[in-house]
């Protein structure tokens, strides 16, 4: 189980990303448009002035059950060992442990 403080930090980052998403996208669109270099530089400075944690790159996907930050299946939102444990406890129908 992950520390509660790290999970809360991740939630705070998610809120920041959602808050600044529209601003960040509009600034990026304006940088890509045909503007003089000086205008692009001022726009990029405004983009850099936004909080660092408002960038979606800084988000980390976590397991919805354990909060583990690494080796997650995006489709399920679970860490790699959670489906394995579920299969061992016969929670997942049709899945059996293989042996060779």
C-alpha positions in Angstrom: 0.0 0.0 0.0 1.3 3.4 -1.0 1.7 6.2 1.6 -1.4 8.3 1.9 0.5 11.5 1.5 1.8 10.4 -1.9 -1.7 9.5 -3.1 -3.0 12.9 -1.9 -0.1 14.6 -3.7 -1.1 12.9 -6.9 -4.7 14.0 -6.5 -3.5 17.6 -6.0 -1.5 17.3 -9.2 -4.6 16.0 -11.1 -6.6 19.1 -9.9 -3.8 21.4 -11.1 -3.7 19.8 -14.5 -7.4 20.1 -14.9 -7.4 23.7 -13.8 -4.6 24.9 -16.2 -5.4 22.6 -19.1 -7.3 25.2 -21.2 -4.7 27.9 -20.5 -1.8 25.6 -21.4 -3.5 24.4 -24.6 -4.3 28.0 -25.8 -0.8 29.1 -25.2 0.6 26.2 -27.1 -1.7 26.8 -30.0 -0.6 30.5 -30.1 3.1 29.4 -30.1 2.4 27.2 -33.1 0.7 29.9 -35.1 2.5 32.4 -37.4 3.7 35.1 -35.1 7.0 37.0 -34.9 9.7 35.5 -32.8 9.4 38.1 -30.0 5.7 37.3 -29.5 6.4 33.6 -29.4 9.1 34.2 -26.7 6.7 36.2 -24.6 4.1 33.5 -24.9 6.6 30.8 -24.0 7.6 32.8 -20.9 3.9 32.9 -19.9 3.7 29.1 -20.4 6.8 28.7 -18.3 5.2 30.9 -15.6 2.5 28.3 -15.0 3.0 25.9 -12.1 5.2 23.0 -12.9 2.8 20.4 -11.5 0.1 21.7 -13.9 1.9 19.8 -16.7 0.2 16.5 -17.6 3.7 14.9 -18.0 4.2 15.1 -14.3 1.2 12.9 -13.5 1.8 9.3 -12.5 -0.8 6.5 -12.9 -1.4 4.6 -9.8 -3.2 1.3 -8.9 -6.7 2.0 -7.9 -6.6 -0.6 -5.1 -3.1 -0.4 -3.7 -1.9 3.0 -4.9 1.3 1.4 -6.3 2.9 3.8 -8.9 4.7 1.3 -11.0 3.8 -1.4 -13.5 0.1 -0.6 -14.0 -2.2 -1.9 -16.6 -3.9 1.2 -18.1 -7.0 -0.8 -19.2 -7.8 -2.0 -15.7 -6.2 0.7 -13.5 -4.5 -2.1 -11.5 -1.0 -2.9 -10.6 0.6 -6.1 -12.1 0.3 -8.2 -8.9 -3.3 -7.4 -8.1 -4.9 -9.5 -11.0 -2.4 -12.3 -10.1 -3.6 -12.3 -6.5 -7.2 -12.2 -7.6 -6.6 -15.2 -9.8 -5.0 -17.1 -6.9 -8.0 -16.4 -4.7 -10.4 -17.5 -7.5 -12.0 -14.0 -7.8 -11.5 -13.9 -11.5 -13.7 -16.5 -13.3 -12.0 -18.6 -15.9 -8.5 -17.9 -14.8 -6.4 -20.7 -13.5 -2.8 -20.9 -12.4 -0.6 -22.4 -15.1 2.1 -24.9 -14.3 4.6 -26.4 -16.7 
